[in-house]
Amino acid sequence: MIMREIKVHAVRFTQKDLSFYSFVMNSKLLRRIAFALPKSRDNPEQIERALDLSRVEEIGTYIKDDPRGVFPNNVILNFDSHVKFLESPKNADVGVLVFPEVKKGKKFGYILDGQHRIFGFEKAGGIEFDLPVVALINAPKDVAYKIFADINSLQVKVAPVLLQLLKFEIGELEIDMNIAATIVYSLDKDSDSVFKDRIRVYPQDKNRWIPSTSLTKWILEIVGTGKPLDGKIAIEQRTILKTYFKAFSEVFDKAWKDRRNYVLTKAQGIEFMCALFPNVHQRCLLYEEGSLNIDAFKKQIKKLKERKITLPTNDVVPVNWSKDKFAPFTSGKAMKWIKRELQKALPPYEPIEPKGK
């Protein structure tokens, strides 16, 4: 099968001694003319990274499901010598890129940047649209290698905390995540919050206890659909959580004030506090007549002081949040172990001992 000759309008520009060609091409056509192959023993001359299939799926979902999902940034290609630039008689830097008539399946170059964007369209349910492209023509291997390496080493990713904040401000977070993020940003701003100015909301925030993204994830397990505070209005959720953390800060005041020797206000301890909320909340409903005020929370949290847990090393220790006992256990498996032990130490209700014992 023959692919007809393709012509696209392009503009040439120069950086140092390299000529680049800027044009627009449909995503479907780009997949037909450019390839993305991994650098491997079978293809030692190719410099493309292997496609991350989960990333391709993610981008396909973004294209398909987000009405405002677009890609205004350039894809970057390196074409082979079959592609020619025909200059306009009036302006040598304006012209047409010509892709010759060839058998179907012929590719004219490889992708230096943007392969996941281009191949994400294969998972987009048939959606295709134009993409801006910048291309070189027959750039030497060492030049192409350097451009590829520079793009992937110098390109700065958007910090997760900033990305979440941007999505929050433009209304792009999912409903439950938006509820959790609203609470987190309030915890950082409100004068009566023990987390005031302690949450890293912006990348430049220094000496903060916890990234907003981490705390949002943990708070989501408290306010999300089907979770303990689901159904309460936003101001109630915020007030209850501020009260809960304040209660912890007063019950374990020494650990709260001493971050050098205790983990309670480090990411590890904050995750533990969030994991304990469902149990403390349920205990308040059962034993504090449904009250969720500071005294009710403190009364139930104080019971942790009387109890011990078993660490992953099988050491049995009091729940005092000491760094020497808790800090070594930050792996995912160890954190799950300790959360389970803490929840056992402070269950949602106290088993009633049978009479006569």
C-alpha positions as CSV (number, residue, x, y, z in Angstrom):
1,M,0.0,0.0,0.0
2,I,1.4,3.4,-1.0
3,M,1.3,6.5,1.3
4,R,0.8,9.6,-0.8
5,E,3.3,12.5,-0.7
6,I,2.6,14.7,2.3
7,K,3.3,18.4,2.4
8,V,3.0,20.7,5.5
9,H,3.7,24.4,5.9
10,A,6.7,25.0,8.1
11,V,8.9,27.8,9.5
12,R,12.6,27.4,9.8
13,F,14.6,28.9,12.7
14,T,18.2,28.6,13.8
15,Q,19.8,28.1,17.1
16,K,23.6,28.3,17.0
17,D,24.4,26.1,14.0
18,L,21.2,24.0,14.0
19,S,18.2,24.5,11.8
20,F,14.8,23.6,13.3
21,Y,11.4,23.4,11.5
22,S,8.2,24.3,13.3
23,F,4.9,23.1,12.0
24,V,1.5,21.5,13.0
25,M,0.5,18.0,12.3
26,N,-2.4,15.8,13.3
27,S,-1.7,13.2,16.1
28,K,-2.8,10.3,13.9
29,L,-0.5,11.3,11.0
30,L,2.4,11.8,13.5
31,R,2.1,8.2,14.6
32,R,2.3,7.1,10.9
33,I,5.5,8.9,10.1
34,A,7.5,8.8,13.4
35,F,8.5,5.9,15.6
36,A,9.4,5.5,19.3
37,L,11.7,2.6,19.9
38,P,13.8,1.9,23.0
39,K,17.5,2.1,23.1
40,S,18.3,-1.6,23.4
41,R,20.8,-4.3,22.3
42,D,18.5,-5.0,19.3
43,N,18.3,-1.3,18.3
44,P,21.5,0.2,19.6
45,E,21.2,3.3,17.4
46,Q,17.8,4.3,18.7
47,I,17.7,6.8,21.6
48,E,14.0,6.7,22.5
49,R,13.1,5.5,25.9
50,A,10.8,2.5,26.0
51,L,7.2,3.6,26.2
52,D,5.7,3.5,29.7
53,L,2.4,1.8,28.9
54,S,0.8,2.9,32.1
55,R,1.7,6.5,31.2
56,V,0.3,6.0,27.7
57,E,-3.0,4.8,29.2
58,E,-3.1,7.7,31.6
59,I,-2.6,10.2,28.8
60,G,-5.3,8.5,26.7
61,T,-7.7,8.8,29.6
62,Y,-6.8,12.5,30.0
63,I,-7.5,13.2,26.3
64,K,-10.7,11.2,26.3
65,D,-12.2,12.3,29.7
66,D,-11.0,15.9,30.2
67,P,-13.0,18.4,28.0
68,R,-10.2,20.9,28.4
69,G,-7.3,18.4,28.1
70,V,-4.9,19.8,25.5
71,F,-1.2,19.7,24.6
72,P,0.1,23.2,23.7
73,N,3.8,22.3,24.1
74,N,5.9,21.0,21.2
75,V,6.6,17.5,20.2
76,I,10.3,17.2,19.1
77,L,11.4,14.9,16.2
78,N,14.5,14.1,14.2
79,F,13.6,13.3,10.6
80,D,15.9,11.4,8.2
81,S,17.2,12.8,4.9
82,H,14.1,11.7,3.0
83,V,12.2,14.7,4.3
84,K,13.0,17.9,2.4
85,F,12.3,21.6,3.2
86,L,11.3,23.6,0.1
87,E,11.9,27.3,0.7
88,S,9.4,30.0,-0.4
89,P,10.8,32.3,-3.1
90,K,9.8,35.3,-0.9
91,N,11.2,34.1,2.4
92,A,13.8,31.4,2.7
93,D,12.7,30.6,6.3
94,V,9.1,30.0,5.3
95,G,8.3,27.0,3.2
96,V,7.0,23.4,3.0
97,L,8.2,20.2,4.4
98,V,7.8,17.4,1.9
99,F,7.4,13.7,2.9
100,P,7.8,11.6,-0.2
101,E,5.4,9.0,-1.5
102,V,6.4,5.7,0.0
103,K,5.0,2.3,1.0
104,K,2.7,2.4,4.0
105,G,4.6,1.7,7.2
106,K,7.6,3.8,6.3
107,K,8.7,6.1,9.1
108,F,10.6,9.3,8.5
109,G,12.2,9.8,11.9
110,Y,12.0,9.3,15.7
111,I,10.7,11.2,18.6
112,L,13.1,13.0,20.9
113,D,10.4,14.3,23.2
114,G,6.6,13.7,23.4
115,Q,6.3,10.0,22.6
116,H,3.8,9.4,25.4
117,R,1.6,12.3,24.2
118,I,1.6,11.0,20.6
119,F,0.9,7.3,21.5
120,G,-1.6,8.3,24.2
121,F,-4.0,9.0,21.4
122,E,-4.2,5.3,20.6
123,K,-6.0,5.0,24.0
124,A,-8.2,8.0,23.6
125,G,-11.3,6.4,22.1
126,G,-10.7,7.8,18.6
127,I,-10.0,11.4,19.5
128,E,-7.3,13.0,17.4
129,F,-6.2,16.6,17.1
130,D,-3.3,18.8,15.8
131,L,-0.1,19.0,17.7
132,P,2.7,21.6,17.5
133,V,5.9,20.1,16.3
134,V,9.6,21.2,16.2
135,A,11.8,19.0,14.1
136,L,15.4,18.6,13.0
137,I,16.3,17.0,9.6
138,N,19.0,14.4,9.6
139,A,20.7,15.7,12.7
140,P,23.9,13.8,13.5
141,K,23.6,11.1,16.1
142,D,25.7,12.9,18.7
143,V,23.6,16.1,18.3
144,A,20.3,14.1,18.6
145,Y,21.6,12.2,21.7
146,K,22.6,15.5,23.3
147,I,19.2,17.1,22.7
148,F,17.4,14.0,24.0
149,A,19.6,14.0,27.1
150,D,19.3,17.7,27.8
151,I,15.5,17.6,27.4
152,N,15.2,14.8,29.9
153,S,17.7,16.1,32.4
154,L,17.1,19.9,32.3
155,Q,13.3,19.8,32.0
156,V,12.0,20.6,35.5
157,K,8.8,18.8,36.6
158,V,6.1,20.7,38.3
159,A,6.3,20.0,42.0
160,P,3.4,17.8,43.2
161,V,2.3,20.3,45.8
162,L,2.1,23.1,43.2
163,L,0.3,20.9,40.7
164,Q,-2.3,20.0,43.4
165,L,-2.8,23.7,44.3
166,L,-3.2,24.6,40.6
167,K,-5.8,21.9,40.0
168,F,-7.6,23.0,43.2
169,E,-7.7,26.6,42.2
170,I,-9.1,25.8,38.7
171,G,-11.5,23.2,39.9
172,E,-9.8,20.2,38.3
173,L,-9.6,18.0,41.4
174,E,-12.2,15.2,41.8
175,I,-14.9,16.0,44.3
176,D,-13.6,14.0,47.3
177,M,-10.1,15.1,46.7
178,N,-11.3,18.7,46.5
179,I,-13.0,18.4,49.9
180,A,-9.8,17.0,51.4
181,A,-7.6,19.6,49.9
182,T,-9.9,22.4,51.1
183,I,-9.5,21.2,54.6
184,V,-5.7,20.8,54.3
185,Y,-5.3,24.4,53.0
186,S,-7.5,25.6,55.9
187,L,-5.4,23.7,58.4
188,D,-2.4,25.6,57.1
189,K,-4.0,29.1,57.2
190,D,-6.4,29.1,60.1
191,S,-5.1,30.8,63.3
192,D,-6.7,28.1,65.6
193,S,-5.0,25.2,63.7
194,V,-2.0,23.4,65.3
195,F,-0.9,23.0,61.7
196,K,-0.8,26.7,60.9
197,D,2.2,27.5,58.7
198,R,3.3,23.9,59.1
199,I,2.1,22.4,55.7
200,R,4.1,22.7,52.5
201,V,1.7,24.2,50.1
202,Y,4.2,25.8,47.7
203,P,7.5,24.3,46.5
204,Q,9.5,27.1,48.1
205,D,8.0,26.5,51.6
206,K,10.8,25.6,53.9
207,N,10.9,23.9,57.3
208,R,7.3,22.7,57.0
209,W,6.2,19.5,58.6
210,I,4.3,17.8,55.8
211,P,3.6,18.3,52.0
212,S,0.0,19.2,51.3
213,T,-0.3,16.3,48.9
214,S,0.5,13.7,51.6
215,L,-1.8,15.2,54.1
216,T,-4.6,15.5,51.5
217,K,-4.3,11.8,50.8
218,W,-4.6,10.9,54.4
219,I,-7.5,13.3,55.1
220,L,-9.3,11.9,52.1
221,E,-9.6,8.6,54.1
222,I,-11.5,10.6,56.8
223,V,-13.8,12.8,54.7
224,G,-14.2,10.9,51.4
225,T,-17.2,9.0,50.3
226,G,-18.2,6.4,52.9
227,K,-15.6,7.6,55.4
228,P,-16.2,8.8,59.0
229,L,-16.9,12.5,58.2
230,D,-18.7,11.9,54.9
231,G,-22.0,13.8,54.9
232,K,-21.0,16.6,57.3
233,I,-20.8,20.1,55.9
234,A,-17.3,21.5,55.1
235,I,-17.1,23.8,58.1
236,E,-18.0,20.9,60.5
237,Q,-15.4,18.7,58.9
238,R,-12.7,21.4,59.2
239,T,-13.7,22.1,62.8
240,I,-13.7,18.5,63.9
241,L,-10.3,17.8,62.4
242,K,-8.7,20.9,63.9
243,T,-10.1,19.9,67.2
244,Y,-8.8,16.3,66.8
245,F,-5.2,17.4,66.0
246,K,-5.3,19.9,68.8
247,A,-6.3,17.2,71.2
248,F,-3.4,15.1,70.1
249,S,-1.0,18.1,70.6
250,E,-2.3,18.5,74.2
251,V,-2.4,14.9,75.2
252,F,1.1,14.2,73.8
253,D,2.4,17.8,74.4
254,K,6.0,16.7,75.0
255,A,6.2,14.7,71.7
256,W,4.4,17.5,69.9
257,K,7.0,20.1,70.9
258,D,10.1,18.0,70.5
259,R,10.6,17.0,66.9
260,R,14.2,16.0,67.6
261,N,13.4,13.1,69.8
262,Y,9.8,12.3,68.8
263,V,8.1,11.4,65.5
264,L,4.5,12.7,66.2
265,T,4.8,15.9,64.1
266,K,6.9,14.2,61.4
267,A,5.2,12.7,58.3
268,Q,5.2,9.3,60.0
269,G,3.4,10.5,63.1
270,I,0.9,12.6,61.2
271,E,0.0,9.6,59.1
272,F,-0.5,7.6,62.3
273,M,-2.8,10.3,63.7
274,C,-4.9,10.3,60.5
275,A,-5.1,6.5,60.5
276,L,-6.4,6.5,64.1
277,F,-9.1,9.0,63.5
278,P,-11.9,6.5,62.5
279,N,-11.3,4.6,65.8
280,V,-11.2,7.7,68.0
281,H,-14.3,9.1,66.2
282,Q,-16.3,5.9,66.8
283,R,-15.2,5.8,70.4
284,C,-16.5,9.4,70.9
285,L,-19.8,8.4,69.4
286,L,-20.1,5.5,71.7
287,Y,-18.5,6.7,75.0
288,E,-18.8,10.5,74.8
289,E,-22.5,10.8,73.9
290,G,-21.6,11.6,70.3
291,S,-19.5,14.7,71.3
292,L,-16.6,15.6,69.1
293,N,-15.2,18.5,71.2
294,I,-11.7,18.8,72.6
295,D,-12.5,17.1,75.9
296,A,-14.1,14.1,74.2
297,F,-11.2,13.6,71.9
298,K,-8.6,14.1,74.6
299,K,-10.3,11.6,76.9
300,Q,-10.2,8.9,74.2
301,I,-6.7,9.7,72.9
302,K,-5.3,9.6,76.5
303,K,-6.1,5.9,76.5
304,L,-3.2,5.4,74.1
305,K,-0.8,6.5,76.9
306,E,-1.9,3.5,79.0
307,R,-1.2,1.0,76.2
308,K,1.6,-0.8,74.4
309,I,2.0,-2.0,70.9
310,T,4.2,-4.6,69.2
311,L,6.8,-3.3,66.7
312,P,7.8,-5.2,63.6
313,T,10.9,-6.3,65.5
314,N,8.5,-7.9,68.1
315,D,9.6,-5.4,70.7
316,V,6.6,-4.3,72.9
317,V,6.8,-0.6,73.6
318,P,4.5,2.1,75.1
319,V,2.8,4.5,72.6
320,N,5.0,7.5,73.4
321,W,6.1,8.3,69.8
322,S,9.8,8.3,70.7
323,K,12.2,8.6,67.8
324,D,14.4,5.7,68.8
325,K,11.4,3.3,68.9
326,F,9.3,4.5,65.9
327,A,11.6,6.2,63.4
328,P,13.2,3.1,62.0
329,F,9.9,1.9,60.7
330,T,8.9,4.0,57.6
331,S,8.7,1.4,54.9
332,G,5.2,0.7,53.5
333,K,5.1,-2.7,55.2
334,A,6.3,-1.5,58.5
335,M,3.9,1.5,58.5
336,K,0.9,-0.9,57.9
337,W,2.1,-3.1,60.8
338,I,2.3,-0.2,63.2
339,K,-1.1,1.3,62.0
340,R,-2.7,-2.0,62.7
341,E,-1.1,-2.2,66.1
342,L,-2.2,1.3,67.0
343,Q,-5.8,0.5,65.9
344,K,-5.7,-2.6,68.0
345,A,-4.5,-0.6,71.0
346,L,-7.3,1.9,70.6
347,P,-10.2,-0.2,69.0
348,P,-13.4,1.5,67.9
349,Y,-15.1,-0.1,71.0
350,E,-13.8,-1.8,74.1
351,P,-14.6,-5.5,74.3
352,I,-16.8,-6.3,77.3
353,E,-15.3,-8.8,79.6
354,P,-17.7,-11.7,80.4
355,K,-19.0,-11.7,83.9
356,G,-17.2,-13.8,86.4
357,K,-13.7,-13.2,85.0
